Amino acid sequence: MFQTIPFNTPDILFGMDVVSKVGDYAKKLGAGRILLITGPHVSKAGIAEKVISSLKAKSLEFEIYDRMEQEPYTTVVERAAEVAREGKFLVFIGLGGGSVMDVAKMASALTTNPGVTKDYFGVEKVARRGKPTIMIPTTAGTGAEITKHAIFVDVEDHVKKAVASQALQPNVALIDPMLTITSPPQVTAAAGIDAFIHAAEPFVSQGANPLTDAIAINAMSMITRWVGPAYADGRDLEARYYVAMGSMMSSFVLQNSGTSLIHAIAYPIGGEYHTSHGTTLSALMPSCFEYIKVAKTPKFAEMAEAMGENIYGLSEREAADKAIEAIRALLKNLDLPGSLKDLGAVQEESRVKRWAIDAHKEQRLLSRCARQLTVEDIIKIINNAF
Ligand SMILES: [Fe+2]
């Protein structure tokens, strides 16, 4: 009844063109030599130029590392970490989507901790903070600029696994909606839904608390209202601004209340089909929420209201159903998969069982679920998602 509530965030600056402040922040953190970790797309879109000119304006010495791959394999981190260790960098900047920021966070941690990435899969295994980090997202939704998590594909078994350690939380997040205007429609939709789920999933889990609930309601409302316009016209600055803000708010919820069932099932399926994180979550969200609705009916009714549904005169149960209806409509409007069939997955008994067994191992996430789950329950949820 009386919860103890943690609330951790990096030092945050949100707003149009805040990327121009990166030089000031790097200087404050003690740079020094800086390693700017980014992806080749970011360099092409001219976004890296904005960071570079801010660093040059402060006469800071930096090196650029952009040897990323489509999938964030552990080998990608190991290579970046080698450069990081040899270069004796004092500040790390991660500029890009979730995977690029995760690599930057982990590479920094590996400068002060021994070993390789896979030694740190699990909860609170990174003992020491790395060198200071500044994260600058170029998509709105992953939350990597705020959270203590970094997700990689284990090169040995091709399964996505998480390093979840408070030592990985970035020092600074510079969230500049202007950087998201080159994000293509499909990426905007998928990242936007990831952000929605980072608010919605903790909200109906046992990790929820009044502080994160207040933020989650606003995040769900803002994302529902603005992600469609941002998807339809990427140049709509107002939409970009509010989707980025909704995403920032949902990341506070993700960091401090944590995700659960949808993310747990998405890991093995996304790992197998190489589907993007956001689209994999989309395909699973309706059936996961149908399953846990019985445990959190009043919360789902609140979710419906936050999503702009008219629940006047409805019973709590009817209002809760409205939330799932609204989610299905939102996914349809964004051309995102609403089922595993839409995602292109194959419904086969042995595969479904394997996914369920792998998902069930994610007790870090499932321990927060509003319903207790056996492997058989997860099999049922996955089959209902087809
Ligand atoms: Fe996510």
Boltz pocket constraint, residues with backbone or C-beta under 6 A from the ligand:
constraints:
  - pocket:
      binder: B
      contacts: [[A, 141], [A, 142], [A, 194], [A, 198], [A, 263], [A, 277]]
      max_distance: 6.0
